[in-house]
Amino acid sequence: MECEMQGAIILRSAKVVPGREAALVDLTRDTHAFFDKARSDGRITDYMWFTSGQGNRGDYVVLRGDTENLVTLAADPEFQSLSMRSSLILPDFEWGFYGTGDPEEILERYQEMARQLS
């Protein structure tokens, strides 16, 4: 039986455009509802918000799940809409895909990349 590749989408921001704080509250509520539905539909395994109490260090949201499901989720029009809204409210908003694996698999991937680059 082949193991599904697990990964994460990590969303990050630290700054709010002044005057858009109320819009941030609505965006956070809508984003939370979207991620809750994605979890209940089995599109993600789970998600967690990380908020820093240390000033401008930034807040993170980590979505975990099967990488194929995460790619599909990121292409979802609602995810795209939330991302665009986030960019308008949070000027440093960014997100990206991250894969995981056991240390030996990761080392093999790095060694293969190094071979291809030499």
Number of C-alpha atoms within 10 A of each C-alpha: 3 4 6 10 12 17 23 23 22 18 18 19 19 16 15 18 14 8 9 12 13 10 16 18 11 11 17 14 11 14 17 15 12 15 19 16 13 19 17 12 10 13 22 23 18 16 18 13 13 11 13 11 9 7 8 10 12 16 16 19 17 18 23 22 22 18 21 13 18 23 15 11 18 16 11 11 10 14 16 13 11 16 20 13 15 22 16 16 21 21 13 15 21 14 15 10 14 15 14 12 11 7 9 9 11 13 12 11 12 12 12 11 11 10 9 8 7 5
